[in-house]
Amino acid sequence: MASEEDVEGFRASTAALVILAQQHLAEFFGGVDLSSPAAPQLITDFYVPFTQEYGRAAASLGADYFDTLRSQSSARGAFEAIVADPISSDHVANIVKKETAIPLKEQQSASPTHTPTTREPAQAASRVTEQSRATVTDSGAAQSSAEPRSRVTVTDTGSGTTRSGGSNVQVTDAGKNPARSPRSRVTVNDASPKRLNDEAQRLIMRPARETIVRSVAKDPAKAKWARIPSGPTTCAFCLVMASRGAVYRTEKTAGGGDEMNRYHLLCDCTATPFWRGDPYPESYNPDALYALYTKARKASGSANLTVGEGSTSILSTLRKQQGIR
């Protein structure tokens, strides 16, 4: 049974992990010369293991969340969460390529000003409980541990207290690049630090969300999960997904395609498991959200929400009606 405190506690823990990761990423970009021909490869070599290590920590948080809620539910029989793997190296590398690419007719040769060594994601001292299945490290990276899993505590490296604020850490100041000579040409998009900062949140959170989804699908107690939004406003797409309540188990039972697993950049929605008889947290009212969706669907003339262009008219109408994005 997911209480308000359970949902907010999980959200705060994952938000703190993402903040820690984004601070780590800002430190890295602070030493990267974007005008260097070596910059694209330097960024890729750092960013791939960086997102994977933090993703492992997020997956562990997701597993703890699932197991805790299951132990409080009516579910019977032994079952433990299935921990999802981090995003594949090729997938992350392709994202880096996309986010750093700029059209260039020529590149000025230059030597790299930064090569990640002591700040590599997997090379720092543990900052979390030693028995945790995943730990957050001194540099903000996560390390895999063979020890039995315990509740993972993520703390802010600055104050030592858990943060529950937004996960969007600005990298503008920390990510200033070394001065370039007037004739140098950038080899990496100047917007890359901000873009990869935002993308990191989604890549890190994905294993946590997939852990919930996979565990629900395999649980013999026939769990289902719901997308629970956060904050005073929710975007149109997330509102529609959240309006369905705890119906998600597989794509077939949810009545849709892979839209149920789609999350936009910096999305703070929480995938939360439920079992038979579990009440929703007080702040989550899928019936009220569904009423908003139905109103927009009728006004748009669309029969239902589908993946791709078919959803455009409903979402556009919903945005106009509710004044949301």
N, C-alpha and C positions, 0 to 999 in steps of 0.2 A: 504494500500500500504506500503510495507516494504522498507524503505530506508536503505542505508548503515549505517546511524547513528542509526536507530531503531534496526537493527540486532546486531550491535556492543554494543549498550547500554544494550540490554538484556543479551548478552553474558558476558559483564563485571559485571553486577549485580549478575548473577548466579555464576560467577567465584569467586566474592568477598564473597558470601555466603558460598561457598564450602571452601574457604581458612579459613574463620572464624571457620567453623565447624572442619576442620582438626587441627587447632590450639587448639581448645577445646579438641579434641580427644587426641592430644599429651600431654596435661596437665594431662589428666586422666591416660594415660599409664605411665607417669612419676612417678606415685605413686603405680603402680601395681607390685607385686612380682610374676613373672611368675613361680616361683618354688612352690608357694602355691597351695595346692589342691583346695582351694576356688577360684583360679583365673578364671577358665572357667566360673563359675556362675557369678562372679563379672563383668566380661567383658560383658556377655550376658545381665545382668540386667541394665548395663549402655548403651550398644550399641543399644539396641532395641528402647527405647524412644528417645535416642539421634538422630538416623537417622529419626525417625518419626517426631520429632519436627522440625528439619531442612527441612524435606521433605514438611511439611505444608507451610513453608515460601517459598520454591521453587515453590510450586504449586500456591501460591498467585502471585509470580512474573510472572509465566506463564499466569495466568488469566489476569493480567494487560497488558501483552504483546499482548495477543489476542484481548482484548477489544480496546486497543489503535489502533492497525492496522485495526481493523474492522471499527472504527470510521473514519479512513482516506480512506477507500475503497469505492467502488460503492455499497456495500451491503445496502439493504433497510430493514426496519422493525426492531423492538426491539429484541435484543438477547444479553445475557451476557454469558461469558465463564462459562463452567461447571468445577468446581474445583475438581480435582482428589484427592482421599484419599492417605495418605502415604502408604508405603509398609506394608503388614500385619506383625504382631508380629512373627507368626510362620515362615514366609519366612525369616525374618531377623535373627531369632534365628538359623535357619538351616545354614545360611551363616556363622554365628559366629562359629558354631560347626565345619563346614568344614574347615574354615580358621585357627582355633586354634588347631585342632586335630593333635596329633603326636602319633606314636606307643609307648606304655609304658607297661612294664611288671610289674612295681611296682611304687608306688607313696609314697613319704615320707610325712608324715603328717606335716602340717605347718599351722600357723595361718595367716589369710589374713593381709596384711600390709596396705590395703587401702579399705575403704568402701565409695562409693560416697554419700555425704550428701549435703553440701552446694553448690556443683557444679553440682547438678543434672540438666538436661537440662531444666526443666520447672520451675526453682526456681531462677530467677535472674531478675534484673530491665530492663525495656525496653530500647532499644537503637535506635529504629526507630520511625517514626511518629505514634502518638497515635491513629489515625484514620485508620491505615492500618489493613487489614484483617489478616495479619500475621506480627509478629515483630521479629526482631533479638535481642536477649537478651545479657546482660552483659557477660555471659559465652559463648556466641555464639549460644545459643539455640533459637529456635523459639517458640512463644506462640500463641495459637489461640485467636482471638479477635472477639467479637460479633459486634464491630463497623463496619460501612460501609467501604468497601474497597477503599483505595486510592492508588496512585502510591507508591510502596514500595521502599525506599532508603536503600541500604545496604552499610555500611561504614566499613572501616578497624578500628578495635579497637585500633590499635597502633597510627595511624596518623589522623584518622577521615576522610580520603579521600577514595573515591571509588577506588578499585583496578581493574585493567583490565589484570593483568598478568596471568600466568599459575595457575592452581588450585592444583598443586601437592606440598603440603607443606611437607618438610622432617620431619620425626618424630624420626630420629635416635638419635639425641642428647637429645631432650626433652623426648624421650621415653626410656632413659636408665633405666634399672631395678635395684632395690636395690641389693646389693651384696648377693650372695648365698653362703652357706657353701659348702665346697668341696664335701660333700657327698650328697647334695640335688639333687633331680631329677626334671627337669622342668615338669610342667603339661600342659603347653601351648607352642605351637610352637614359637620359638624365632622370627620368621618372621611375627608373627601375627600383631604387630603394623603397619608394612609397608603394609601388605596385607589388613588389615581392613581400613587403611587410604585411600588406592586406591579404595576399594570397597565402601567406604562411598560416594565418588563422584557420583558413578553410582546410588546408592540408594537414595541419596538426589535429584539428577536431574530427576529421573524417574517420580515423581509426576508432575514436571513442564512439561515434555514432554507429559505425558498422559493427562494433562489438555488441551494442544493444540490439541492432537489427538481426544479426546472425544468432545471437543467443535466444531471442524471441522465436525465431523460426525453428530452432532445434529443441526448444524446451518442451518436454512431454506434457507439461501442465497446460499447454496451449495458451501461452501468454500472447498478448498483443501490445502494440506500442502506439503512443500518440506523440504528435509534435506539439510541444508546449511553448508558446511564444513568451517573450520577456519584454519588459519596459512599457511605457505609456502608449506607444504606437507600434503597430506591426505592419510590414509591407503586405501588399495585396496577395502575392503568391503564398507567403507563409500563412496569412490569414486563412486562405482557402484550404491549405494542407492541414492546418490546426483545427479547422471546422469539422473535420471528419471524426474527431475523437479517437478513441483507442480501437481502430479497425485494422491497423496495419499488422500483418503477420508475414504475408508474402505478397508479391505483386498481384497475384491472382485474387487473393482474398481482399486486397485493398481496392480492387476494381480499377486499377490504373497501371501505367507502365513504371519506368524508373523515375518518374517525377516525384515519387514519395521520398526518394533519397537525394533529391536536389537541394542544395543550400547555396545561397548567394554569398558573396564576399562579406565578411564580418557579421554573418548571421549568428544571432545568439539564441536561436530556438534550441530546445532540449528534447532529444528523443528519450521518452520515458516509458518503461514497461509497466503493464497492468495485468492483473490476473482476475479471474472471475470474482465478482463482488467488490472489487476495489473501487472506492469513490475517487473522484477527481479532486485535486487540490482546490481550495476555495477560489483562488484567482483564475482558474481555468474553466471556462464555460463554453464548451464546443457548440452547444445549442444556440447560444447568442451569436457566435461567429458564423454558424451555418445560416442563420436568418439573414445576416448581412450578405453572405454569398448568394443565397436564393434571390434576394432583392436585386442584386447586380445581374444575375443570370437572366431573370425575367426582363429586366430593362434592356439588356443587350440582345435578347432574342436568341441566345445560344442555348442548346439543349443541355450541355454539360461541359465540364472542364476537361480538355484533352491536352496532351503534350504538344508543344510547338505552337504553330500559328492558330490552332483552334481555340487556344485559351486567351488570345489577345483581346478580343472584344469584352469578355467577362472581366478580365483584370483591369482593362482600361476604364470600364464603367465603375468598377469597385474603387479604383483610385480617385475618380472624380467624385463619387458619392461620399466617400469617407475622408477625402483630403489627405490621402496617404500616397506613398511612392509605390 
